């Protein structure tokens, strides 16, 4: 064991990265049939919980955007996010205030297609630091807008997705995003790399937590560079 550990420590950094990338690819590729994911906060796993699902129980491919016979390289992917967290002392909290996807390679050029009610905006290349797990770059994130009073613009409702929703496909909020998603990658595989942000998790309601797929196969980062 000691000799093996010594050899491993001498392995070039490039080789270690290649190994991690291969492991991530194997994990993602072997889970095509997982169409819904339980998400738990890394700090408060029993208090910050979400359910993220693809549109159907079968492998869902993003819909390609074509111009005649020309492939634009752009496709549209939709998924659902339900906030299954138990309500705190204030029944409106904790709320989901951001949902992002960590994708292979570094990608940009995404646009939010749904919802378009002014309560959400799209951010690219967000840095997610997960306590005790590491850090990852979230290629595309859908973030709740908030005014200085911490309410959604034009509304007296708090920002984000409220707690107490049921863990079932199609529940919660449907998000649709267009962009250069990886060829051949299903929505189910994309959800493997989802990161969810929760606000006001614990009394007195000041804690922010980030949640990821509750699986030993969820590496952080999922796609090392």
Z-matrix of the N, CA and C atoms (Angstrom, degrees):
N
C 1 1.467
C 2 1.525 1 110.71
N 3 1.368 2 116.17 1 -43.39
C 4 1.458 3 118.60 2 -179.37
C 5 1.517 4 111.36 3 -64.22
N 6 1.348 5 116.26 4 -40.60
C 7 1.460 6 119.20 5 -179.56
C 8 1.516 7 110.62 6 -64.59
N 9 1.342 8 115.10 7 -41.27
C 10 1.461 9 118.97 8 179.07
C 11 1.527 10 110.28 9 -63.41
N 12 1.325 11 116.13 10 -41.65
C 13 1.466 12 119.44 11 179.12
C 14 1.516 13 110.76 12 -62.67
N 15 1.355 14 117.39 13 -38.06
C 16 1.454 15 120.52 14 -179.96
C 17 1.528 16 110.53 15 -64.70
N 18 1.339 17 116.83 16 -43.92
C 19 1.457 18 119.19 17 179.75
C 20 1.524 19 110.41 18 -63.15
N 21 1.348 20 116.30 19 -40.60
C 22 1.462 21 119.40 20 -179.45
C 23 1.515 22 110.97 21 -62.63
N 24 1.327 23 117.47 22 -36.71
C 25 1.460 24 120.26 23 -177.96
C 26 1.513 25 111.80 24 -69.50
N 27 1.349 26 117.16 25 -20.96
C 28 1.451 27 120.53 26 179.24
C 29 1.522 28 112.36 27 -90.11
N 30 1.328 29 117.14 28 -4.33
C 31 1.452 30 120.60 29 -178.58
C 32 1.525 31 109.97 30 -63.23
N 33 1.334 32 119.33 31 132.30
C 34 1.469 33 121.23 32 179.72
C 35 1.519 34 111.04 33 -57.93
N 36 1.343 35 115.42 34 149.96
C 37 1.473 36 120.36 35 -179.26
C 38 1.509 37 111.21 36 -58.10
N 39 1.331 38 116.01 37 -36.65
C 40 1.462 39 119.04 38 -179.31
C 41 1.526 40 110.51 39 -63.47
N 42 1.322 41 116.30 40 -39.71
C 43 1.454 42 120.42 41 178.98
C 44 1.512 43 112.28 42 -65.69
N 45 1.346 44 117.07 43 -38.98
C 46 1.459 45 120.06 44 178.13
C 47 1.517 46 110.99 45 -65.33
N 48 1.344 47 116.69 46 -40.81
C 49 1.461 48 119.80 47 177.66
C 50 1.518 49 110.88 48 -62.39
N 51 1.335 50 116.44 49 -42.84
C 52 1.464 51 120.33 50 179.75
C 53 1.526 52 110.77 51 -61.39
N 54 1.330 53 116.52 52 -39.40
C 55 1.462 54 120.39 53 178.67
C 56 1.521 55 111.03 54 -64.09
N 57 1.346 56 116.59 55 -43.97
C 58 1.457 57 120.27 56 179.50
C 59 1.522 58 111.36 57 -63.97
N 60 1.331 59 116.83 58 -41.03
C 61 1.461 60 120.61 59 178.20
C 62 1.524 61 110.21 60 -61.91
N 63 1.339 62 116.27 61 -43.07
C 64 1.461 63 120.28 62 179.36
C 65 1.520 64 111.01 63 -62.45
N 66 1.340 65 117.20 64 -44.33
C 67 1.461 66 120.75 65 179.26
C 68 1.525 67 110.86 66 -61.48
N 69 1.332 68 116.32 67 -41.97
C 70 1.462 69 120.05 68 179.06
C 71 1.519 70 110.57 69 -63.41
N 72 1.339 71 116.57 70 -42.02
C 73 1.462 72 120.48 71 -179.41
C 74 1.521 73 111.03 72 -63.97
N 75 1.334 74 116.28 73 -40.93
C 76 1.457 75 120.20 74 178.57
C 77 1.523 76 110.66 75 -63.95
N 78 1.343 77 116.17 76 -44.45
C 79 1.463 78 120.32 77 -179.50
C 80 1.516 79 111.09 78 -62.28
N 81 1.336 80 116.80 79 -45.77
C 82 1.463 81 120.75 80 -179.07
C 83 1.516 82 110.33 81 -66.91
N 84 1.332 83 116.88 82 -44.44
C 85 1.450 84 120.46 83 -176.49
C 86 1.511 85 113.55 84 -67.11
N 87 1.328 86 117.76 85 -26.44
C 88 1.456 87 120.92 86 -177.15
C 89 1.522 88 113.01 87 -86.39
N 90 1.343 89 118.12 88 -0.29
C 91 1.454 90 120.63 89 -174.11
C 92 1.518 91 112.37 90 -120.83
N 93 1.340 92 116.34 91 33.63
C 94 1.453 93 119.75 92 -179.69
C 95 1.518 94 111.07 93 -60.32
N 96 1.347 95 117.81 94 -32.71
C 97 1.458 96 121.06 95 -174.94
C 98 1.525 97 112.89 96 -77.99
N 99 1.343 98 118.81 97 -10.31
C 100 1.466 99 120.85 98 179.23
C 101 1.521 100 108.17 99 -79.38
N 102 1.331 101 116.53 100 104.37
C 103 1.464 102 120.23 101 -172.54
C 104 1.523 103 113.12 102 -103.39
N 105 1.332 104 117.34 103 -4.35
C 106 1.457 105 120.59 104 177.43
C 107 1.514 106 108.37 105 -144.45
N 108 1.321 107 116.37 106 142.87
C 109 1.452 108 121.44 107 -172.34
C 110 1.524 109 111.44 108 -128.38
N 111 1.331 110 115.81 109 132.88
C 112 1.463 111 121.04 110 169.97
C 113 1.522 112 107.79 111 -85.66
N 114 1.330 113 116.25 112 128.08
C 115 1.458 114 123.26 113 -178.56
C 116 1.529 115 108.71 114 -111.30
N 117 1.326 116 116.24 115 133.33
C 118 1.465 117 120.16 116 178.41
C 119 1.527 118 110.24 117 -128.76
N 120 1.327 119 114.92 118 142.57
C 121 1.452 120 120.09 119 176.05
C 122 1.518 121 110.51 120 -64.28
N 123 1.313 122 116.53 121 143.08
C 124 1.461 123 119.53 122 -178.31
C 125 1.524 124 111.70 123 -75.53
N 126 1.329 125 118.05 124 -22.82
C 127 1.464 126 121.71 125 178.87
C 128 1.521 127 111.84 126 -98.38
N 129 1.338 128 117.23 127 -40.66
C 130 1.467 129 122.02 128 -178.39
C 131 1.537 130 109.11 129 -124.16
N 132 1.343 131 117.91 130 72.09
C 133 1.466 132 120.61 131 -172.31
C 134 1.527 133 114.82 132 -64.45
N 135 1.321 134 118.97 133 -22.64
C 136 1.458 135 120.36 134 179.55
C 137 1.521 136 112.55 135 -94.83
N 138 1.330 137 117.30 136 -14.42
C 139 1.462 138 121.56 137 -177.03
C 140 1.522 139 113.22 138 -104.93
N 141 1.336 140 117.45 139 -24.15
C 142 1.468 141 122.62 140 179.73
C 143 1.527 142 107.87 141 -117.34
N 144 1.327 143 115.57 142 99.77
C 145 1.463 144 120.95 143 -173.25
C 146 1.534 145 109.11 144 -135.48
N 147 1.326 146 116.04 145 140.01
C 148 1.463 147 121.10 146 177.99
C 149 1.519 148 109.72 147 -138.71
N 150 1.320 149 115.02 148 164.57
C 151 1.464 150 122.28 149 177.32
C 152 1.519 151 107.12 150 -130.61
N 153 1.324 152 116.96 151 114.15
C 154 1.460 153 122.21 152 -177.10
C 155 1.526 154 107.94 153 -113.67
N 156 1.326 155 116.70 154 128.20
C 157 1.465 156 120.06 155 -174.33
C 158 1.518 157 111.72 156 -136.86
N 159 1.324 158 114.91 157 151.93
C 160 1.455 159 121.40 158 172.50
C 161 1.526 160 108.93 159 -81.03
N 162 1.342 161 118.61 160 169.37
C 163 1.472 162 120.21 161 -175.02
C 164 1.523 163 114.54 162 -60.49
N 165 1.341 164 118.72 163 -37.36
C 166 1.464 165 120.66 164 -177.23
C 167 1.528 166 109.58 165 -133.28
N 168 1.342 167 115.58 166 172.80
C 169 1.461 168 121.23 167 179.74
C 170 1.521 169 112.44 168 -81.66
N 171 1.325 170 117.63 169 -4.60
C 172 1.458 171 121.86 170 177.04
C 173 1.526 172 108.82 171 -99.02
N 174 1.354 173 117.84 172 161.55
C 175 1.471 174 119.10 173 179.28
C 176 1.531 175 111.36 174 -58.40
N 177 1.318 176 116.76 175 117.56
C 178 1.470 177 122.41 176 -177.49
C 179 1.519 178 110.16 177 -99.35
N 180 1.311 179 116.32 178 121.88
C 181 1.457 180 120.87 179 176.96
C 182 1.523 181 109.64 180 -94.16
N 183 1.337 182 118.04 181 140.55
C 184 1.467 183 119.36 182 172.18
C 185 1.528 184 110.46 183 -56.29
N 186 1.308 185 116.74 184 148.50
C 187 1.470 186 121.51 185 -178.53
C 188 1.522 187 108.88 186 -86.93
N 189 1.329 188 115.93 187 121.40
C 190 1.465 189 120.90 188 -178.39
C 191 1.518 190 111.21 189 -72.55
N 192 1.327 191 115.82 190 142.29
C 193 1.459 192 122.64 191 174.32
C 194 1.522 193 107.62 192 -98.91
N 195 1.321 194 116.50 193 117.87
C 196 1.468 195 120.89 194 -178.27
C 197 1.527 196 110.35 195 -118.36
N 198 1.312 197 114.84 196 156.32
C 199 1.467 198 121.70 197 174.89
C 200 1.521 199 106.21 198 -122.72
N 201 1.348 200 114.93 199 96.06
C 202 1.450 201 119.00 200 -170.84
C 203 1.523 202 109.01 201 65.86
N 204 1.341 203 115.96 202 -123.56
C 205 1.462 204 120.20 203 178.02
C 206 1.522 205 111.97 204 -92.51
N 207 1.330 206 116.42 205 1.78
C 208 1.462 207 120.41 206 -175.40
C 209 1.521 208 111.20 207 -89.83
N 210 1.325 209 116.13 208 129.31
C 211 1.468 210 121.91 209 174.65
C 212 1.528 211 107.91 210 -85.04
N 213 1.322 212 117.05 211 117.70
C 214 1.458 213 121.18 212 -176.18
C 215 1.532 214 113.00 213 -76.41
N 216 1.344 215 116.48 214 -13.00
C 217 1.461 216 119.54 215 -174.80
C 218 1.522 217 112.99 216 81.38
N 219 1.325 218 115.18 217 2.54
C 220 1.468 219 121.55 218 179.66
C 221 1.527 220 108.79 219 -110.13
N 222 1.310 221 115.91 220 140.92
C 223 1.461 222 120.54 221 174.79
C 224 1.521 223 108.85 222 -140.36
N 225 1.332 224 115.62 223 167.78
C 226 1.462 225 121.96 224 -178.17
C 227 1.525 226 108.76 225 -117.61
N 228 1.328 227 116.24 226 129.62
C 229 1.461 228 122.57 227 178.06
C 230 1.523 229 109.27 228 -122.50
N 231 1.335 230 116.66 229 136.13
C 232 1.456 231 122.29 230 177.74
C 233 1.524 232 110.01 231 -123.13
N 234 1.314 233 116.39 232 145.96
C 235 1.462 234 121.49 233 175.09
C 236 1.520 235 108.98 234 -154.06
N 237 1.321 236 116.02 235 163.47
C 238 1.463 237 122.47 236 -177.10
C 239 1.525 238 110.32 237 -110.59
N 240 1.331 239 115.71 238 144.48
C 241 1.463 240 121.44 239 176.80
C 242 1.529 241 108.91 240 -130.80
N 243 1.340 242 116.02 241 118.32
C 244 1.455 243 122.17 242 176.88
C 245 1.523 244 109.03 243 -111.54
N 246 1.310 245 116.01 244 138.10
C 247 1.469 246 121.67 245 177.40
C 248 1.528 247 108.00 246 -92.75
N 249 1.325 248 116.36 247 99.41
C 250 1.461 249 121.39 248 -177.16
C 251 1.527 250 112.22 249 -94.80
N 252 1.322 251 117.40 250 11.69
C 253 1.464 252 121.51 251 178.22
C 254 1.526 253 110.39 252 -63.17
N 255 1.331 254 117.22 253 144.22
C 256 1.469 255 118.88 254 171.49
C 257 1.529 256 109.61 255 -69.34
N 258 1.309 257 116.37 256 142.48
C 259 1.460 258 120.18 257 178.82
C 260 1.528 259 109.97 258 -66.77
N 261 1.323 260 115.68 259 145.52
C 262 1.462 261 120.88 260 178.00
C 263 1.527 262 109.38 261 -85.09
N 264 1.329 263 117.11 262 -163.73
C 265 1.470 264 120.65 263 177.63
C 266 1.521 265 110.51 264 -58.12
N 267 1.331 266 116.77 265 -34.47
C 268 1.460 267 121.72 266 171.22
C 269 1.523 268 106.42 267 -92.97
N 270 1.331 269 119.27 268 113.73
C 271 1.466 270 121.47 269 -172.50
C 272 1.519 271 114.79 270 -64.01
N 273 1.326 272 118.20 271 -9.86
C 274 1.470 273 120.28 272 179.10
C 275 1.524 274 112.80 273 -85.80
N 276 1.321 275 117.68 274 -6.88
C 277 1.453 276 121.81 275 -174.66
C 278 1.528 277 110.89 276 -130.20
N 279 1.360 278 117.51 277 157.02
C 280 1.470 279 129.91 278 2.27
C 281 1.524 280 111.42 279 -77.90
N 282 1.312 281 115.19 280 156.47
C 283 1.460 282 120.53 281 179.88
C 284 1.522 283 109.88 282 -121.92
N 285 1.338 284 114.55 283 148.97
C 286 1.462 285 120.66 284 173.97
C 287 1.520 286 107.92 285 -81.63
N 288 1.333 287 116.79 286 124.05
C 289 1.459 288 120.69 287 -176.42
C 290 1.525 289 113.37 288 -116.68
N 291 1.336 290 117.19 289 -1.47
C 292 1.464 291 119.60 290 175.72
C 293 1.527 292 108.97 291 -163.86
N 294 1.326 293 115.08 292 144.68
C 295 1.463 294 122.57 293 175.76
C 296 1.519 295 107.26 294 -136.49
N 297 1.336 296 116.72 295 124.28
C 298 1.460 297 119.86 296 -177.53
C 299 1.511 298 112.18 297 -132.10
N 300 1.333 299 115.36 298 164.35
C 301 1.458 300 122.27 299 179.54
C 302 1.522 301 109.92 300 -124.02
N 303 1.321 302 115.44 301 126.37
C 304 1.465 303 121.34 302 171.04
C 305 1.524 304 106.99 303 -90.95
N 306 1.338 305 116.63 304 120.64
C 307 1.460 306 122.20 305 -175.20
C 308 1.529 307 110.50 306 -117.83
N 309 1.340 308 117.41 307 158.26
C 310 1.464 309 118.67 308 176.40
C 311 1.523 310 111.07 309 -66.09
N 312 1.320 311 116.48 310 146.48
C 313 1.464 312 123.76 311 -175.94
C 314 1.524 313 108.90 312 65.86
N 315 1.288 314 117.33 313 179.68
C 316 1.458 315 121.26 314 177.28
C 317 1.521 316 107.26 315 -106.63
N 318 1.323 317 116.65 316 122.40
C 319 1.456 318 120.65 317 -173.09
C 320 1.524 319 110.75 318 -126.06
N 321 1.332 320 115.64 319 150.48
C 322 1.462 321 121.15 320 177.54
C 323 1.519 322 108.36 321 -148.84
N 324 1.322 323 115.94 322 170.36
C 325 1.457 324 120.90 323 -178.75
C 326 1.519 325 112.86 324 99.41
N 327 1.352 326 116.87 325 28.38
C 328 1.455 327 121.87 326 -179.31
C 329 1.525 328 110.65 327 -92.09
N 330 1.330 329 115.59 328 157.12
C 331 1.465 330 121.14 329 177.73
C 332 1.521 331 108.97 330 -143.13
N 333 1.331 332 116.14 331 142.54
C 334 1.455 333 121.41 332 178.16
C 335 1.523 334 109.45 333 -80.36
N 336 1.324 335 116.50 334 125.84
C 337 1.467 336 122.32 335 179.79
C 338 1.525 337 112.23 336 -102.76
N 339 1.326 338 116.25 337 -30.31
C 340 1.458 339 121.74 338 -179.35
C 341 1.530 340 108.97 339 -160.69
N 342 1.369 341 116.92 340 137.44
C 343 1.470 342 129.10 341 -1.81
C 344 1.528 343 112.03 342 -78.48
N 345 1.323 344 115.08 343 153.41
C 346 1.464 345 121.86 344 179.29
C 347 1.528 346 110.27 345 -119.60
N 348 1.331 347 116.11 346 41.46
C 349 1.462 348 120.97 347 -178.95
C 350 1.521 349 112.71 348 -95.22
N 351 1.336 350 117.32 349 8.46
C 352 1.453 351 121.28 350 178.01
C 353 1.515 352 114.43 351 85.29
N 354 1.337 353 118.26 352 -1.95
C 355 1.457 354 120.38 353 -177.92
C 356 1.525 355 112.86 354 -92.16
N 357 1.338 356 117.53 355 -9.36
C 358 1.459 357 120.74 356 -177.90
C 359 1.527 358 109.62 357 -132.42
N 360 1.321 359 116.05 358 150.02
C 361 1.455 360 121.62 359 175.37
C 362 1.525 361 109.35 360 -137.72
N 363 1.313 362 116.34 361 160.68
C 364 1.460 363 121.08 362 -176.98
C 365 1.520 364 110.25 363 -104.92
N 366 1.339 365 115.41 364 135.98
C 367 1.457 366 123.17 365 178.84
C 368 1.523 367 108.08 366 -127.06
N 369 1.339 368 116.95 367 138.88
C 370 1.460 369 121.16 368 179.14
C 371 1.528 370 110.86 369 -110.39
N 372 1.335 371 115.30 370 149.45
C 373 1.459 372 120.86 371 173.30
C 374 1.507 373 114.62 372 65.28
N 375 1.327 374 117.89 373 37.28
C 376 1.465 375 121.21 374 -179.99
C 377 1.527 376 110.03 375 -77.74
N 378 1.320 377 116.15 376 142.83
C 379 1.465 378 121.57 377 178.54
C 380 1.527 379 108.83 378 -94.73
N 381 1.335 380 116.30 379 124.55
C 382 1.464 381 121.55 380 179.96
C 383 1.518 382 108.91 381 -114.08
N 384 1.324 383 116.43 382 116.50
C 385 1.468 384 122.25 383 177.55
C 386 1.522 385 107.48 384 -103.06
N 387 1.328 386 116.83 385 113.56
C 388 1.458 387 122.19 386 -176.67
C 389 1.515 388 109.02 387 -103.60
N 390 1.320 389 115.74 388 115.37
C 391 1.452 390 121.87 389 -173.82
C 392 1.526 391 112.06 390 -53.59
N 393 1.334 392 115.71 391 122.64
C 394 1.447 393 121.42 392 177.97
C 395 1.506 394 115.49 393 77.22
N 396 1.335 395 118.15 394 -3.42
C 397 1.462 396 120.93 395 -177.39
C 398 1.525 397 112.84 396 -116.12
N 399 1.325 398 117.37 397 -27.47
C 400 1.445 399 120.28 398 -178.07
C 401 1.520 400 111.30 399 125.57
N 402 1.322 401 116.33 400 -163.40
C 403 1.461 402 122.22 401 -178.67
C 404 1.517 403 109.54 402 -130.79
N 405 1.331 404 115.02 403 151.86
C 406 1.460 405 120.85 404 179.43
C 407 1.520 406 109.05 405 -144.59
N 408 1.321 407 115.82 406 153.70
C 409 1.456 408 121.23 407 173.91
C 410 1.523 409 108.31 408 -95.87
N 411 1.329 410 116.12 409 120.56
C 412 1.459 411 121.62 410 178.50
C 413 1.522 412 107.69 411 -90.67
N 414 1.329 413 116.05 412 110.56
C 415 1.464 414 120.47 413 -173.22
C 416 1.521 415 112.08 414 -62.22
N 417 1.325 416 117.13 415 -42.16
C 418 1.459 417 120.94 416 -179.76
C 419 1.522 418 108.39 417 -137.31
N 420 1.335 419 116.70 418 128.09
C 421 1.458 420 122.11 419 179.78
C 422 1.522 421 109.62 420 -130.41
N 423 1.329 422 115.80 421 138.92
C 424 1.455 423 122.39 422 175.92
C 425 1.528 424 106.25 423 -105.46
N 426 1.314 425 115.98 424 116.72
C 427 1.465 426 122.31 425 -168.67
C 428 1.523 427 109.80 426 -118.24
N 429 1.339 428 116.28 427 135.17
C 430 1.463 429 120.74 428 177.48
C 431 1.521 430 109.92 429 -69.94
N 432 1.324 431 116.49 430 129.93
C 433 1.459 432 120.76 431 172.97
C 434 1.522 433 108.78 432 -71.57
N 435 1.304 434 116.71 433 153.00
C 436 1.460 435 119.51 434 179.72
C 437 1.522 436 109.22 435 -148.81
N 438 1.338 437 115.88 436 137.77
C 439 1.459 438 119.31 437 175.31
C 440 1.530 439 109.01 438 -89.75
N 441 1.336 440 119.72 439 174.40
C 442 1.473 441 120.42 440 -175.66
C 443 1.529 442 114.55 441 -57.86
N 444 1.331 443 118.26 442 -22.47
C 445 1.467 444 120.90 443 -179.98
C 446 1.526 445 111.84 444 -88.41
N 447 1.348 446 117.07 445 7.23
C 448 1.462 447 123.91 446 178.29
C 449 1.518 448 112.71 447 67.78
N 450 1.325 449 116.38 448 29.36
C 451 1.446 450 120.83 449 173.69
C 452 1.518 451 108.69 450 -116.54
N 453 1.337 452 116.55 451 160.55
C 454 1.455 453 120.45 452 175.82
C 455 1.526 454 109.26 453 -64.49
N 456 1.337 455 118.32 454 145.49
C 457 1.467 456 120.48 455 -179.68
C 458 1.531 457 111.72 456 -56.92
N 459 1.311 458 115.90 457 132.96
C 460 1.456 459 120.54 458 177.53
C 461 1.513 460 114.63 459 73.45
N 462 1.327 461 117.64 460 13.50
C 463 1.458 462 120.42 461 -176.32
C 464 1.520 463 109.83 462 -143.75
N 465 1.330 464 115.95 463 154.92
C 466 1.461 465 120.51 464 173.82
C 467 1.529 466 111.00 465 -98.60
N 468 1.326 467 115.97 466 9.13
C 469 1.460 468 120.29 467 174.57
C 470 1.530 469 108.82 468 -83.79
N 471 1.340 470 117.46 469 141.31
C 472 1.468 471 118.83 470 175.13
C 473 1.530 472 110.63 471 -61.38
N 474 1.335 473 115.15 472 159.02
C 475 1.450 474 119.68 473 -178.36
C 476 1.522 475 110.92 474 -70.30
N 477 1.338 476 116.37 475 155.19
C 478 1.452 477 121.70 476 169.77
C 479 1.518 478 115.95 477 86.16
N 480 1.347 479 113.99 478 -169.46
C 481 1.462 480 122.75 479 -175.58
C 482 1.529 481 108.93 480 -94.98
N 483 1.338 482 118.35 481 127.12
C 484 1.463 483 120.99 482 -175.59
C 485 1.524 484 112.56 483 -74.27
N 486 1.344 485 117.46 484 162.42
C 487 1.464 486 121.35 485 -178.32
C 488 1.526 487 112.01 486 -81.16
N 489 1.346 488 114.68 487 176.51
C 490 1.455 489 120.53 488 172.99
C 491 1.510 490 115.61 489 82.69
N 492 1.349 491 118.04 490 13.59
C 493 1.454 492 120.20 491 179.84
C 494 1.531 493 110.56 492 -83.55
N 495 1.327 494 116.09 493 160.02
C 496 1.458 495 121.80 494 -176.35
C 497 1.528 496 110.86 495 -85.67
N 498 1.334 497 115.02 496 141.69
C 499 1.467 498 120.86 497 178.14
C 500 1.527 499 109.50 498 -80.99
N 501 1.321 500 115.76 499 82.22
C 502 1.461 501 121.70 500 179.73
C 503 1.519 502 109.11 501 -144.87
N 504 1.318 503 115.85 502 147.77
C 505 1.463 504 120.34 503 -179.27
C 506 1.526 505 110.84 504 -57.92
N 507 1.314 506 116.18 505 134.75
C 508 1.457 507 120.88 506 178.45
C 509 1.510 508 114.27 507 88.33
N 510 1.335 509 118.10 508 -6.39
C 511 1.465 510 120.27 509 177.48
C 512 1.520 511 110.80 510 -83.24
N 513 1.332 512 115.17 511 157.76
C 514 1.454 513 119.78 512 177.96
C 515 1.511 514 111.71 513 89.35
N 516 1.313 515 116.11 514 -144.61
C 517 1.466 516 123.39 515 -176.98
C 518 1.520 517 109.94 516 -107.01
N 519 1.324 518 116.00 517 135.01
C 520 1.466 519 120.24 518 176.16
C 521 1.524 520 109.10 519 -92.13
N 522 1.321 521 115.39 520 126.58
C 523 1.456 522 122.02 521 175.88
C 524 1.524 523 109.00 522 -111.61
N 525 1.323 524 115.78 523 133.40
C 526 1.464 525 121.63 524 175.14
C 527 1.525 526 108.44 525 -126.43
N 528 1.321 527 115.61 526 131.24
C 529 1.467 528 121.90 527 -175.94
C 530 1.522 529 108.37 528 -132.40
N 531 1.334 530 116.24 529 138.02
C 532 1.456 531 120.86 530 172.87
C 533 1.528 532 109.00 531 -105.66
N 534 1.322 533 115.52 532 150.21
C 535 1.455 534 118.64 533 178.66
C 536 1.513 535 112.66 534 162.08
N 537 1.325 536 116.50 535 -175.21
C 538 1.465 537 121.65 536 -176.30
C 539 1.535 538 112.14 537 -83.67
N 540 1.319 539 116.36 538 64.95
C 541 1.458 540 119.84 539 178.43
C 542 1.531 541 110.23 540 -65.94
N 543 1.334 542 117.89 541 151.03
C 544 1.470 543 120.16 542 -177.02
C 545 1.530 544 112.16 543 -61.16
N 546 1.322 545 116.30 544 136.00
C 547 1.466 546 121.05 545 177.64
C 548 1.524 547 110.03 546 -61.29
N 549 1.316 548 115.56 547 135.95
C 550 1.450 549 120.89 548 176.25
C 551 1.508 550 115.01 549 80.46
N 552 1.326 551 118.72 550 -1.01
C 553 1.458 552 122.06 551 -178.75
C 554 1.520 553 109.50 552 -93.33
N 555 1.332 554 117.42 553 126.82
C 556 1.455 555 121.11 554 179.59
C 557 1.530 556 110.75 555 -82.17
N 558 1.321 557 115.05 556 164.50
C 559 1.468 558 119.88 557 176.98
C 560 1.524 559 109.82 558 -63.24
N 561 1.332 560 116.81 559 -36.40
C 562 1.454 561 120.31 560 177.70
C 563 1.525 562 111.18 561 -58.97
N 564 1.317 563 117.07 562 -42.30
C 565 1.468 564 121.15 563 178.91
C 566 1.526 565 111.20 564 -67.96
N 567 1.330 566 117.08 565 -36.30
C 568 1.462 567 119.94 566 177.57
C 569 1.528 568 111.34 567 -62.83
N 570 1.346 569 115.93 568 -38.49
C 571 1.461 570 119.79 569 -177.91
C 572 1.523 571 111.32 570 -66.67
N 573 1.335 572 118.35 571 -21.30
C 574 1.462 573 119.85 572 174.84
C 575 1.523 574 111.23 573 -53.39
N 576 1.325 575 116.61 574 -32.80
C 577 1.457 576 121.40 575 -177.54
C 578 1.519 577 114.12 576 -100.26
N 579 1.334 578 118.37 577 23.02
C 580 1.460 579 120.24 578 -177.67
C 581 1.534 580 110.32 579 -73.29
N 582 1.327 581 115.43 580 145.62
C 583 1.466 582 123.67 581 173.27
C 584 1.524 583 107.15 582 -129.22
N 585 1.335 584 116.32 583 128.43
C 586 1.467 585 121.61 584 -176.51
C 587 1.528 586 108.97 585 -119.08
N 588 1.340 587 116.07 586 134.07
C 589 1.462 588 120.22 587 177.72
C 590 1.528 589 110.41 588 -104.66
N 591 1.337 590 115.09 589 132.12
C 592 1.466 591 122.35 590 178.60
C 593 1.531 592 108.64 591 -113.77
N 594 1.339 593 116.37 592 138.06
C 595 1.465 594 121.89 593 176.28
C 596 1.523 595 110.72 594 -112.28
N 597 1.342 596 115.31 595 144.58
C 598 1.463 597 124.63 596 175.73
C 599 1.532 598 111.32 597 56.24
N 600 1.330 599 113.96 598 61.14
C 601 1.461 600 120.34 599 -174.70
C 602 1.511 601 112.20 600 -78.63
N 603 1.319 602 118.59 601 -42.38
C 604 1.459 603 122.11 602 -174.35
C 605 1.516 604 111.68 603 -117.35
N 606 1.318 605 118.75 604 149.49
C 607 1.470 606 119.20 605 168.37
C 608 1.518 607 109.04 606 -60.83
N 609 1.334 608 120.22 607 138.45
C 610 1.460 609 126.51 608 5.88
C 611 1.521 610 114.69 609 -82.91
N 612 1.317 611 117.26 610 23.65
C 613 1.459 612 119.95 611 171.89
C 614 1.507 613 115.45 612 88.56
N 615 1.311 614 118.36 613 29.24
C 616 1.467 615 120.41 614 -177.65
C 617 1.526 616 112.74 615 -108.74
N 618 1.332 617 118.36 616 -8.49
C 619 1.461 618 120.69 617 -173.41
C 620 1.523 619 112.04 618 -79.12
N 621 1.339 620 115.64 619 138.80
C 622 1.456 621 123.13 620 172.04
C 623 1.523 622 107.27 621 -115.08
N 624 1.328 623 116.28 622 134.09
C 625 1.454 624 120.75 623 -178.77
C 626 1.522 625 109.04 624 -130.99
N 627 1.329 626 115.66 625 148.66
C 628 1.457 627 121.74 626 173.33
C 629 1.519 628 108.68 627 -109.66
N 630 1.340 629 116.10 628 135.66
C 631 1.448 630 120.73 629 -178.49
C 632 1.518 631 111.69 630 -117.95
N 633 1.337 632 115.52 631 148.46
C 634 1.459 633 122.20 632 177.22
C 635 1.516 634 108.60 633 -133.89
N 636 1.318 635 116.29 634 172.13
C 637 1.453 636 123.10 635 179.73
C 638 1.525 637 110.23 636 -55.04
N 639 1.326 638 115.82 637 129.62
C 640 1.460 639 122.03 638 -177.87
C 641 1.530 640 109.39 639 -82.09
N 642 1.327 641 115.80 640 77.54
C 643 1.460 642 121.97 641 -178.01
C 644 1.522 643 109.01 642 -152.91
N 645 1.350 644 117.56 643 142.04
C 646 1.470 645 119.27 644 176.01
C 647 1.519 646 113.07 645 -65.03
N 648 1.321 647 117.26 646 -15.16
C 649 1.460 648 120.74 647 178.88
C 650 1.527 649 112.48 648 -83.69
N 651 1.346 650 116.84 649 -5.29
C 652 1.464 651 119.29 650 179.79
C 653 1.525 652 108.87 651 -84.56
N 654 1.328 653 115.45 652 94.94
C 655 1.448 654 121.99 653 176.69
C 656 1.525 655 109.83 654 -79.45
N 657 1.320 656 117.00 655 155.94
C 658 1.470 657 122.32 656 175.56
C 659 1.514 658 108.35 657 -130.34
N 660 1.346 659 119.24 658 112.29
C 661 1.463 660 124.99 659 -4.90
C 662 1.527 661 111.17 660 -73.12
N 663 1.306 662 115.32 661 159.66
C 664 1.468 663 119.99 662 179.02
C 665 1.520 664 110.60 663 -76.53
N 666 1.333 665 116.19 664 -30.68
C 667 1.477 666 121.31 665 -178.96
C 668 1.529 667 108.55 666 -126.53
N 669 1.334 668 117.91 667 85.63
C 670 1.478 669 119.77 668 -179.89
C 671 1.518 670 110.91 669 -62.29
N 672 1.329 671 114.96 670 144.36
C 673 1.467 672 120.14 671 179.01
C 674 1.523 673 110.54 672 -98.28
